[in-house]
């Protein structure tokens, strides 16, 4: 009898131990504490009411030019020295994906515009524009890279031998919903090229994504979509299809232009609107599309986006423009048909220095990139998140 009791007690103890272990395991796996296995992906939509109105994400960049929200929910940035990186928008961790050795950076030239293929999961392409030396000549090219395993490889040149200089290289990129690539080019310091239809300088270009010329471009067998530009560094398309650019003027008439296929925007004969006898004489023989807004004295406009989010309600449904010389961010309100700007509002005047670029996440998070003197090579440039506008 005692032998049976002993065996039963031993079995009950064993069952209790097993039950305890199972319960402990269940508690461990159901625990909400995941500090030991952190999620490597950023949060695309964190707390919309952070304590600070602005947050410096990173302050060690070397002259950033393009800042964009990538399809992987990371910020992507080009630095004029030739580096492309992914940056975690929550931690500021910078993850380089390539340094392009061919890049020649002289004053305002270098690695400039960048855009991702809209169908990045199936077409993991990144398009970039940069300047390089062909002998002693500085020229510009459009190149497509393929992304895999945190690296950009397989460079494919889509368009080459675009006139370039240490100033006025344009280089903003945009891919339209019908999968065409728009590219701004500057006059490369040679103002006569903007009206020269044999030159790609001082133009808005339109390409197929393989680099070929679209059959429906406004000028047969030409990449040119519009002409008469000086140095457009801002480019955006609204959901209704309207296209706008921000363009540097000389000493007068920085511009916002509504881009229409085949139109001539007048440079160097017309600056801003037609309001001098010389401009009227040129426009009498050449149809000119005037700017819809301009600044004199100049402010040096750079990147341009259209904000549809509600995280920063003061900016909802407005164009946002980063400004270099003016050291500010400007919100612009369009009229109902998009043919005029009815209100200009200035933010962060002289607060962050020269502002080069702006990126917006799908949930409305806003990031700006600072840019000191255009010839600076210091690793002190910043990306700042704008969390809210304090009145």
BAFI-640583 format. One record per residue (C-alpha): x, y, z; residue in three letters. Coordinates in nm, 4 decimals, m for minus. Last residue first. Layout:
X | Y | Z | ala $
...
//
This chain:
0.1497 | 7.9724 | m3.2548 | unk $
0.3515 | 7.6544 | m3.2312 | unk $
0.3473 | 7.4509 | m3.5491 | unk $
0.3638 | 7.0761 | m3.4959 | unk $
0.5968 | 6.7781 | m3.5210 | unk $
0.8409 | 6.9172 | m3.7769 | unk $
1.1150 | 6.6557 | m3.8045 | unk $
1.4643 | 6.7911 | m3.8599 | unk $
1.7355 | 6.6461 | m4.0829 | unk $
2.0635 | 6.8235 | m4.0264 | unk $
2.3870 | 6.9365 | m4.1862 | unk $
2.7040 | 6.9260 | m3.9780 | unk $
2.9399 | 6.7059 | m4.1760 | unk $
3.1208 | 7.0035 | m4.3268 | unk $
3.1728 | 7.0157 | m4.7032 | unk $
3.0404 | 7.3672 | m4.7591 | unk $
3.0264 | 7.5020 | m5.1166 | unk $
2.6510 | 7.5569 | m5.1109 | unk $
2.6729 | 7.7426 | m4.7800 | unk $
2.4665 | 7.5555 | m4.5218 | unk $
2.2006 | 7.3075 | m4.6229 | unk $
1.9299 | 7.1903 | m4.3851 | unk $
1.7000 | 6.8984 | m4.4567 | unk $
1.3306 | 6.9088 | m4.3628 | unk $
1.1020 | 6.6319 | m4.2377 | unk $
0.7214 | 6.6235 | m4.2226 | unk $
0.5052 | 6.3348 | m4.0968 | unk $
0.1758 | 6.3322 | m4.2875 | unk $
0.0724 | 5.9674 | m4.2721 | unk $
0.2084 | 5.8906 | m4.6213 | unk $
0.5405 | 6.0434 | m4.5124 | unk $
0.6466 | 6.3916 | m4.6217 | unk $
0.9940 | 6.5008 | m4.7286 | unk $
1.1406 | 6.8510 | m4.7539 | unk $
1.4639 | 6.9831 | m4.9028 | unk $
1.7288 | 7.2520 | m4.8953 | unk $
1.6546 | 7.4768 | m4.5978 | unk $
1.9229 | 7.7345 | m4.5200 | unk $
1.9415 | 7.8158 | m4.1482 | unk $
1.7244 | 7.6431 | m3.8882 | unk $
1.5469 | 7.9362 | m3.7205 | unk $
1.6146 | 8.2178 | m3.9683 | unk $
1.2397 | 8.2310 | m4.0534 | unk $
1.0826 | 7.9088 | m3.9233 | unk $
0.7500 | 7.9628 | m4.1086 | unk $
0.6312 | 8.2074 | m4.3756 | unk $
0.2765 | 8.2159 | m4.5150 | unk $
0.1878 | 8.3127 | m4.8740 | unk $
m0.1760 | 8.3332 | m4.9853 | unk $
m0.3712 | 8.3448 | m5.3130 | unk $
m0.1428 | 8.1588 | m5.5492 | unk $
m0.2728 | 8.1439 | m5.9051 | unk $
m0.3736 | 7.8987 | m6.1784 | unk $
m0.4596 | 7.6060 | m5.9527 | unk $
m0.8287 | 7.5963 | m6.0482 | unk $
m0.9579 | 7.6663 | m5.6985 | unk $
m0.6845 | 7.9106 | m5.5962 | unk $
m0.3563 | 7.7770 | m5.4603 | unk $
m0.2329 | 7.8400 | m5.1071 | unk $
0.1437 | 7.8627 | m5.0536 | unk $
0.3268 | 7.7597 | m4.7358 | unk $
0.6829 | 7.8921 | m4.7098 | unk $
0.9702 | 7.7406 | m4.5117 | unk $
1.2516 | 7.9750 | m4.4199 | unk $
1.6193 | 8.0574 | m4.4621 | unk $
1.5616 | 8.3309 | m4.7256 | unk $
1.8809 | 8.2315 | m4.9047 | unk $
1.7857 | 7.8634 | m4.9043 | unk $
1.4072 | 7.8239 | m4.9060 | unk $
1.1985 | 7.5103 | m4.8665 | unk $
0.8555 | 7.5315 | m5.0286 | unk $
0.5301 | 7.3769 | m4.9077 | unk $
0.2289 | 7.3838 | m5.1412 | unk $
m0.0966 | 7.3786 | m4.9499 | unk $
m0.3783 | 7.1308 | m4.8959 | unk $
m0.3141 | 7.0995 | m4.5197 | unk $
m0.0336 | 7.3273 | m4.3980 | unk $
m0.1880 | 7.4804 | m4.0851 | unk $
m0.3344 | 7.1369 | m4.0079 | unk $
0.0037 | 6.9829 | m3.9247 | unk $
m0.0838 | 6.6178 | m3.8620 | unk $
m0.3660 | 6.6587 | m4.1156 | unk $
m0.1926 | 6.5397 | m4.4318 | unk $
m0.2434 | 6.6708 | m4.7865 | unk $
0.0840 | 6.8629 | m4.8210 | unk $
0.1977 | 6.9450 | m5.1727 | unk $
0.5755 | 6.9398 | m5.2073 | unk $
0.8418 | 7.1808 | m5.3403 | unk $
1.2189 | 7.1743 | m5.2951 | unk $
1.4460 | 7.4761 | m5.3482 | unk $
1.3566 | 7.8441 | m5.3582 | unk $
1.6433 | 8.0978 | m5.3533 | unk $
1.4784 | 8.4028 | m5.1820 | unk $
1.5043 | 8.6622 | m5.4598 | unk $
1.4271 | 9.0281 | m5.4127 | unk $
1.1837 | 9.0058 | m5.5817 | unk $
0.9735 | 8.6915 | m5.5458 | unk $
0.7408 | 8.5315 | m5.7984 | unk $
0.4018 | 8.3664 | m5.8340 | unk $
0.2004 | 8.2183 | m6.1232 | unk $
0.4965 | 8.2391 | m6.3625 | unk $
0.4217 | 8.3454 | m6.7185 | unk $
0.3846 | 8.1050 | m7.0101 | unk $
0.5382 | 8.2669 | m7.3168 | unk $
0.4254 | 8.2518 | m7.6806 | unk $
0.7064 | 8.3896 | m7.8920 | unk $
0.6848 | 8.6822 | m8.1341 | unk $
0.5008 | 8.9392 | m7.9217 | unk $
0.6432 | 8.7719 | m7.6104 | unk $
0.9930 | 8.8952 | m7.7001 | unk $
0.8742 | 9.2538 | m7.7446 | unk $
0.6720 | 9.2410 | m7.4226 | unk $
0.9774 | 9.1186 | m7.2339 | unk $
1.1858 | 9.4072 | m7.3659 | unk $
0.9115 | 9.6588 | m7.2845 | unk $
0.8942 | 9.5303 | m6.9251 | unk $
0.6163 | 9.3509 | m6.7343 | unk $
0.5839 | 8.9983 | m6.8737 | unk $
0.5704 | 8.7898 | m6.5557 | unk $
0.8555 | 8.6070 | m6.3862 | unk $
1.1666 | 8.6832 | m6.5897 | unk $
1.1266 | 8.6873 | m6.9676 | unk $
1.4112 | 8.6885 | m7.2194 | unk $
1.6363 | 8.4462 | m7.0319 | unk $
1.4157 | 8.2552 | m6.9656 | unk $
1.0703 | 8.2633 | m7.1222 | unk $
0.8645 | 7.9852 | m6.9744 | unk $
0.7996 | 7.8171 | m7.3123 | unk $
0.5136 | 7.5671 | m7.3123 | unk $
0.5128 | 7.2257 | m7.4804 | unk $
0.3424 | 7.0392 | m7.1978 | unk $
0.2207 | 7.2624 | m6.9158 | unk $
0.4172 | 7.3309 | m6.5978 | unk $
0.2596 | 7.5699 | m6.3471 | unk $
0.5495 | 7.7858 | m6.2430 | unk $
0.6541 | 7.9212 | m5.9049 | unk $
0.9299 | 8.1707 | m5.9636 | unk $
1.2294 | 8.3595 | m5.8291 | unk $
1.1929 | 8.6923 | m6.0019 | unk $
1.4870 | 8.9204 | m5.9451 | unk $
1.8634 | 8.9041 | m5.8966 | unk $
1.8776 | 8.5924 | m6.1183 | unk $
1.5745 | 8.3633 | m6.0789 | unk $
1.5691 | 8.0229 | m5.9136 | unk $
1.2721 | 7.8004 | m5.9988 | unk $
1.0017 | 7.6185 | m5.8092 | unk $
0.7994 | 7.3818 | m6.0261 | unk $
0.4328 | 7.2831 | m6.0467 | unk $
0.2494 | 7.0003 | m6.2230 | unk $
m0.1293 | 6.9559 | m6.2313 | unk $
m0.2377 | 6.5915 | m6.2584 | unk $
m0.5420 | 6.5989 | m6.0277 | unk $
m0.3384 | 6.4185 | m5.7595 | unk $
m0.0887 | 6.7044 | m5.7564 | unk $
0.2504 | 6.6834 | m5.9262 | unk $
0.5620 | 6.8299 | m5.7662 | unk $
0.8954 | 6.9781 | m5.8725 | unk $
1.1401 | 7.2091 | m5.6956 | unk $
1.4967 | 7.2732 | m5.8118 | unk $
1.4221 | 7.4650 | m6.1329 | unk $
1.7285 | 7.6484 | m6.2665 | unk $
1.6809 | 7.8878 | m6.5576 | unk $
1.3855 | 7.7493 | m6.7529 | unk $
1.2824 | 7.8463 | m7.1068 | unk $
1.1629 | 7.5042 | m7.2147 | unk $
0.8888 | 7.2458 | m7.1591 | unk $
0.8543 | 6.8708 | m7.2180 | unk $
1.1866 | 6.8187 | m7.3969 | unk $
1.2905 | 6.4546 | m7.4388 | unk $
1.2668 | 6.4975 | m7.8151 | unk $
1.1684 | 6.2704 | m8.1036 | unk $
0.8634 | 6.4875 | m8.1788 | unk $
0.8057 | 6.7827 | m7.9465 | unk $
0.5021 | 6.7638 | m7.7158 | unk $
0.5931 | 6.4150 | m7.5871 | unk $
0.3317 | 6.1574 | m7.6851 | unk $
0.5680 | 5.8926 | m7.8244 | unk $
0.7688 | 5.8913 | m7.5030 | unk $
1.1480 | 5.9152 | m7.5549 | unk $
1.3472 | 5.6201 | m7.4171 | unk $
1.5216 | 5.6077 | m7.0801 | unk $
1.3707 | 5.2801 | m6.9591 | unk $
1.1322 | 5.4699 | m6.7319 | unk $
0.9924 | 5.6588 | m7.0309 | unk $
1.1241 | 6.0106 | m7.0354 | unk $
1.0034 | 6.3697 | m6.9902 | unk $
1.2458 | 6.6632 | m6.9645 | unk $
1.1808 | 7.0096 | m6.8189 | unk $
1.4357 | 7.2398 | m6.9733 | unk $
1.7243 | 7.4776 | m6.9122 | unk $
1.9801 | 7.2384 | m7.0621 | unk $
1.8704 | 6.9551 | m7.2930 | unk $
2.0148 | 7.1356 | m7.5964 | unk $
1.8976 | 7.1213 | m7.9590 | unk $
1.5835 | 7.3165 | m7.8690 | unk $
1.7948 | 7.6180 | m7.7691 | unk $
1.5804 | 7.8589 | m7.5640 | unk $
1.7345 | 7.7511 | m7.2307 | unk $
2.0809 | 7.7132 | m7.3874 | unk $
2.1305 | 8.0903 | m7.4272 | unk $
2.1522 | 8.1301 | m7.0489 | unk $
2.4829 | 7.9445 | m7.0187 | unk $
2.5430 | 7.8928 | m6.6461 | unk $
2.4380 | 7.5293 | m6.6685 | unk $
2.0910 | 7.6355 | m6.7948 | unk $
1.9361 | 7.4102 | m6.5355 | unk $
1.7678 | 7.0733 | m6.5893 | unk $
1.4428 | 6.9470 | m6.4401 | unk $
1.3488 | 6.5810 | m6.4773 | unk $
1.0105 | 6.4179 | m6.5269 | unk $
0.9889 | 6.0392 | m6.5425 | unk $
0.6893 | 5.8696 | m6.6982 | unk $
0.4968 | 5.5952 | m6.5261 | unk $
0.1354 | 5.6989 | m6.5917 | unk $
0.1137 | 5.8028 | m6.2247 | unk $
0.4047 | 6.0470 | m6.2795 | unk $
0.7608 | 5.9896 | m6.1609 | unk $
0.9373 | 6.3042 | m6.0348 | unk $
1.3026 | 6.4118 | m6.0426 | unk $
1.4760 | 6.7384 | m5.9448 | unk $
1.8056 | 6.7906 | m6.1262 | unk $
1.8378 | 7.1667 | m6.1813 | unk $
2.2078 | 7.2059 | m6.2667 | unk $
2.2473 | 7.5831 | m6.2305 | unk $
2.5996 | 7.6223 | m6.0870 | unk $
2.9332 | 7.4334 | m6.0942 | unk $
2.8384 | 7.3398 | m6.4453 | unk $
2.6343 | 7.0862 | m6.6358 | unk $
2.5198 | 7.0173 | m6.9914 | unk $
2.3431 | 6.6787 | m7.0183 | unk $
2.5834 | 6.4265 | m7.1677 | unk $
2.3853 | 6.1243 | m7.0480 | unk $
2.0379 | 5.9741 | m7.0218 | unk $
1.9335 | 5.6278 | m6.9034 | unk $
2.2648 | 5.5049 | m6.7622 | unk $
2.2224 | 5.1701 | m6.5873 | unk $
2.4000 | 5.1167 | m6.2552 | unk $
2.3711 | 4.7511 | m6.1460 | unk $
2.3964 | 4.7921 | m5.7696 | unk $
2.2379 | 4.9740 | m5.4755 | unk $
2.2828 | 4.7959 | m5.1435 | unk $
2.0639 | 4.7206 | m4.8407 | unk $
2.0136 | 4.3598 | m4.9463 | unk $
1.8696 | 4.4599 | m5.2850 | unk $
1.8178 | 4.7880 | m5.4711 | unk $
1.8717 | 4.8291 | m5.8458 | unk $
2.0192 | 5.1542 | m5.9760 | unk $
1.8984 | 5.3810 | m6.2578 | unk $
2.1207 | 5.6657 | m6.3785 | unk $
2.0501 | 6.0146 | m6.5145 | unk $
2.3659 | 6.1955 | m6.6244 | unk $
2.5324 | 6.5348 | m6.5930 | unk $
2.8418 | 6.6892 | m6.7442 | unk $
3.1498 | 6.8707 | m6.6144 | unk $
3.4128 | 6.8975 | m6.8853 | unk $
3.7847 | 6.8422 | m6.8283 | unk $
3.7799 | 6.4839 | m6.9501 | unk $
3.4199 | 6.3840 | m6.8956 | unk $
3.3913 | 6.4789 | m6.5295 | unk $
3.0818 | 6.3826 | m6.3333 | unk $
2.7489 | 6.5358 | m6.2309 | unk $
2.4662 | 6.3422 | m6.0703 | unk $
2.1056 | 6.2425 | m6.1191 | unk $
1.9447 | 5.9454 | m5.9466 | unk $
1.6784 | 5.6824 | m6.0191 | unk $
1.6187 | 5.4028 | m5.7669 | unk $
1.4734 | 5.0758 | m5.8925 | unk $
1.3254 | 4.7883 | m5.6948 | unk $
1.0674 | 4.6995 | m5.9634 | unk $
0.8378 | 4.4367 | m5.8083 | unk $
0.8288 | 4.5748 | m5.4550 | unk $
0.9190 | 4.9265 | m5.5759 | unk $
0.6077 | 4.9817 | m5.7830 | unk $
0.6362 | 5.3631 | m5.7680 | unk $
1.0026 | 5.3455 | m5.8769 | unk $
1.2035 | 5.5527 | m5.6321 | unk $
1.3282 | 5.9092 | m5.6911 | unk $
1.6614 | 6.0902 | m5.6560 | unk $
1.8034 | 6.4338 | m5.7401 | unk $
2.1555 | 6.5631 | m5.6676 | unk $
2.4944 | 6.3939 | m5.6432 | unk $
2.7511 | 6.6601 | m5.7335 | unk $
2.7203 | 7.0215 | m5.8518 | unk $
2.6702 | 7.3372 | m5.6464 | unk $
3.0416 | 7.3971 | m5.5713 | unk $
3.2271 | 7.1219 | m5.7577 | unk $
3.1208 | 6.7667 | m5.6712 | unk $
3.2256 | 6.5099 | m5.9262 | unk $
3.0426 | 6.1790 | m5.8810 | unk $
3.2169 | 5.8776 | m6.0343 | unk $
3.2840 | 5.7227 | m5.6929 | unk $
2.9152 | 5.6673 | m5.6218 | unk $
2.8904 | 5.5821 | m5.2521 | unk $
2.6167 | 5.3279 | m5.1930 | unk $
2.3619 | 5.1984 | m4.9407 | unk $
2.4711 | 5.3959 | m4.6341 | unk $
2.2609 | 5.3254 | m4.3207 | unk $
2.2135 | 5.6345 | m4.1037 | unk $
2.0429 | 5.5779 | m3.7681 | unk $
1.8256 | 5.8803 | m3.6915 | unk $
1.6228 | 5.6829 | m3.4348 | unk $
1.2590 | 5.7300 | m3.5417 | unk $
1.2963 | 5.8245 | m3.9087 | unk $
1.5540 | 5.5473 | m3.9679 | unk $
1.7813 | 5.6887 | m4.2362 | unk $
1.8621 | 5.5169 | m4.5645 | unk $
2.1715 | 5.6490 | m4.7334 | unk $
2.3029 | 5.7638 | m5.0708 | unk $
2.6585 | 5.9015 | m5.0872 | unk $
2.8151 | 6.0955 | m5.3756 | unk $
2.9681 | 6.4056 | m5.2098 | unk $
2.6421 | 6.5866 | m5.2814 | unk $
2.4610 | 6.3886 | m5.0169 | unk $
2.1505 | 6.1975 | m5.1235 | unk $
1.8906 | 6.1024 | m4.8644 | unk $
1.6372 | 5.8244 | m4.8164 | unk $
1.3993 | 5.8349 | m4.5201 | unk $
1.2810 | 5.4913 | m4.4158 | unk $
0.9254 | 5.3595 | m4.4486 | unk $
1.0421 | 5.0917 | m4.6973 | unk $
0.8749 | 5.2742 | m4.9898 | unk $
1.1073 | 5.5678 | m4.9212 | unk $
1.0257 | 5.9103 | m4.7812 | unk $
1.2461 | 6.1562 | m4.9662 | unk $
1.5370 | 6.3891 | m4.8999 | unk $
1.7445 | 6.5061 | m5.1960 | unk $
2.0346 | 6.7518 | m5.1551 | unk $
2.2210 | 6.6729 | m4.8342 | unk $
2.5447 | 6.8688 | m4.7811 | unk $
2.7513 | 6.6331 | m4.5642 | unk $
2.5228 | 6.4880 | m4.2964 | unk $
2.6104 | 6.4771 | m3.9258 | unk $
2.3099 | 6.6388 | m3.7555 | unk $
2.0489 | 6.3610 | m3.7406 | unk $
1.6856 | 6.3471 | m3.6236 | unk $
1.6582 | 6.6971 | m3.4807 | unk $
1.3081 | 6.7196 | m3.3354 | unk $
1.0608 | 7.0042 | m3.3725 | unk $
0.7513 | 7.0942 | m3.1665 | unk $
0.8857 | 6.8888 | m2.8774 | unk $
0.6547 | 6.6886 | m2.6484 | unk $
0.5227 | 6.4589 | m2.9184 | unk $
0.1558 | 6.4799 | m3.0197 | unk $
0.1104 | 6.2624 | m3.3287 | unk $
0.2627 | 5.9639 | m3.1454 | unk $
0.4218 | 5.7481 | m3.4148 | unk $
0.2907 | 5.6834 | m3.7674 | unk $
0.5459 | 5.5146 | m3.9932 | unk $
0.6997 | 5.3320 | m3.6958 | unk $
1.0453 | 5.2269 | m3.8014 | unk $
1.1334 | 4.8659 | m3.8837 | unk $
1.3893 | 4.6735 | m3.6812 | unk $
1.1277 | 4.5515 | m3.4305 | unk $
1.3125 | 4.4881 | m3.1083 | unk $
1.3761 | 4.1291 | m2.9918 | unk $
1.4954 | 4.1432 | m2.6286 | unk $
1.2847 | 4.4492 | m2.5519 | unk $
0.9693 | 4.2659 | m2.6579 | unk $
0.7793 | 4.3035 | m2.3287 | unk $
0.4129 | 4.2352 | m2.4143 | unk $
0.4286 | 3.8891 | m2.2538 | unk $
0.2301 | 3.6166 | m2.4313 | unk $
0.5402 | 3.4108 | m2.5069 | unk $
0.6705 | 3.4276 | m2.1514 | unk $
0.3324 | 3.3631 | m1.9875 | unk $
0.2799 | 3.0518 | m2.1998 | unk $
0.6269 | 2.9256 | m2.1094 | unk $
0.5622 | 2.9817 | m1.7399 | unk $
0.2284 | 2.7983 | m1.7614 | unk $
0.3934 | 2.5034 | m1.9360 | unk $
0.6727 | 2.4905 | m1.6770 | unk $
0.4280 | 2.5083 | m1.3872 | unk $
0.2156 | 2.2322 | m1.5364 | unk $
0.5214 | 2.0101 | m1.5819 | unk $
0.6242 | 2.0668 | m1.2195 | unk $
0.2713 | 1.9940 | m1.0945 | unk $
0.2569 | 1.6745 | m1.3039 | unk $
0.5884 | 1.5579 | m1.1583 | unk $
0.4691 | 1.6218 | m0.8034 | unk $
0.1485 | 1.4271 | m0.8715 | unk $
0.3510 | 1.1349 | m1.0141 | unk $
0.5742 | 1.1193 | m0.7055 | unk $
0.2733 | 1.1289 | m0.4754 | unk $
0.1106 | 0.8411 | m0.6689 | unk $
0.4315 | 0.6326 | m0.6605 | unk $
0.4659 | 0.6863 | m0.2856 | unk $
0.1027 | 0.5956 | m0.2269 | unk $
0.1430 | 0.2735 | m0.4301 | unk $
0.4534 | 0.1741 | m0.2308 | unk $
0.2766 | 0.2492 | 0.0973 | unk $
0.0000 | 0.0000 | 0.0000 | unk $
//
